[in-house]
Amino acid sequence: MDGPTFWTMAILASVFVGLSKGGLPVIGMLAVPVLALVVPPVMAAGLLLPVYVASDMIGLYAYRRAFDARVLKILVPATTLGVALGWATASVVPEALVTGLVGLIGAVFALNLLIRRRAPAPARRAGVAAGGFWGVLTGFTSFVSHAGAPPYQVYVLPLGLEKMVFAGTSTILFAYVNAIKLVPYWALGQLSAQNLRAAALLAVPAGLAVLAGVRLVG
């Protein structure tokens, strides 16, 4: 975990993390794959979690007044269950299966966007059953590879939230999800001293990217 190639990929990944916390959540799903080009995926996820948490602090301040309370009330319990499921199955679920699941959800997300552009539907109210399903998937995929944005957006985009409210709701929810992931990640040995030292350095470009993301959204 050293050398110019590692640090180039790590800084790029941290910028993706920061932009996602600035209100562009889909970009964040690129962070782990980029860093996994130079370190094992599990190590990449462990290294980036503290960067996510540090970036969340800036995002929470920026969007502290812009969020949808109903969406959060539905998704917070569901994502908690998803994180617990990810922790419970961490040692038995093959990485290839998770990668395939994330890819499938990404495809569903892209198809959903395409359909909505061709035939825009009126905004609908946040449903509890759908929120429970997509929330569990959001928590699970976020736990495994910090890739919770696609299932989250499949559920939230059809709600037609105002731009700042969408960004704030996303930031608050994923700040919560990342916070509750700290204990299981520590228990699984993914928060090593080496990872924490690297994360402390990467928090700087990530923080700057959060501010850039807020400006882009605003």
Rosetta blueprint (number, residue, H / E / L):
1 M L
2 D L
3 G L
4 P H
5 T H
6 F H
7 W H
8 T H
9 M H
10 A H
11 I H
12 L H
13 A H
14 S H
15 V H
16 F H
17 V H
18 G H
19 L H
20 S H
21 K H
22 G L
23 G L
24 L L
25 P H
26 V H
27 I H
28 G H
29 M H
30 L H
31 A H
32 V H
33 P H
34 V H
35 L H
36 A L
37 L L
38 V L
39 V L
40 P L
41 P H
42 V H
43 M H
44 A H
45 A H
46 G H
47 L H
48 L H
49 L H
50 P H
51 V H
52 Y H
53 V H
54 A H
55 S H
56 D H
57 M H
58 I H
59 G H
60 L H
61 Y H
62 A H
63 Y L
64 R L
65 R L
66 A L
67 F L
68 D L
69 A H
70 R H
71 V H
72 L H
73 K H
74 I H
75 L H
76 V H
77 P H
78 A H
79 T H
80 T H
81 L H
82 G H
83 V H
84 A H
85 L H
86 G H
87 W H
88 A H
89 T L
90 A L
91 S L
92 V L
93 V L
94 P L
95 E H
96 A H
97 L H
98 V H
99 T H
100 G H
101 L H
102 V H
103 G H
104 L H
105 I H
106 G H
107 A H
108 V H
109 F H
110 A H
111 L H
112 N H
113 L H
114 L H
115 I H
116 R H
117 R H
118 R H
119 A L
120 P L
121 A L
122 P L
123 A L
124 R L
125 R L
126 A L
127 G L
128 V H
129 A H
130 A H
131 G H
132 G H
133 F H
134 W H
135 G H
136 V H
137 L H
138 T H
139 G H
140 F H
141 T H
142 S H
143 F H
144 V H
145 S H
146 H L
147 A L
148 G L
149 A H
150 P H
151 P H
152 Y H
153 Q H
154 V H
155 Y H
156 V H
157 L H
158 P H
159 L H
160 G L
161 L L
162 E L
163 K H
164 M H
165 V H
166 F H
167 A H
168 G H
169 T H
170 S H
171 T H
172 I H
173 L H
174 F H
175 A H
176 Y H
177 V H
178 N H
179 A H
180 I H
181 K H
182 L H
183 V H
184 P H
185 Y H
186 W H
187 A H
188 L L
189 G L
190 Q L
191 L L
192 S L
193 A H
194 Q H
195 N H
196 L H
197 R H
198 A H
199 A H
200 A H
201 L H
202 L H
203 A H
204 V H
205 P H
206 A H
207 G H
208 L H
209 A H
210 V H
211 L H
212 A H
213 G H
214 V H
215 R H
216 L H
217 V H
218 G L
